[in-house]
Amino acid sequence: MTISEVQDSIIEEFSLFDDWMDKYNLLIDMGKELPVIDPKFKVKDFLIEGCQSKVWLHPDYDGKIITFTADSDAIITRGIVALLIKVFSNRTPEEIISTDLYFIEKIGLRQNLSPTRSNGLLSMVRQMKLYALAFNAKSN
């Protein structure tokens, strides 16, 4: 699936619910399905700055694609990072760098998050794109 197809499937999944409490429950379920991050990556080096909750994000680059693993100490935030991993993981640095994340607005996520969670979301996206930029620069 392309990144756009993944975003479209997320939009479709969230459109099944009208109520934001149901959408939060979907986010929580996604967070529960997030694979466990290796405890050795739950350190300051992989902690995302700008998040109210603790969020650890680890990139693994094999020279072609980046695979992300993550964890958070907050259930909603864990669901948010699970969504971002669904979109960005197993992609080339170029794909990640050039992606327009339209699903965030389309599902109403940003508008339905507290300001601190919204800032955390932006920090997660920025960190994933920074990793992609660094790996892209390293490759060239």
Secondary structure, DSSP 4 states (H G I P E B T S, - for coil): --HHHHHHHHHHHHHT--SHHHHHHHHHHHHHHSPPPPGGG-SGGGBPTT-SS-EEEEEEE-SS-EEEEEEESSHHHHHHHHHHHHHHTTB-HHHHHH----HHHHTTTGGGS-HHHHHHHHHHHHHHHHHHHHHHHHH-
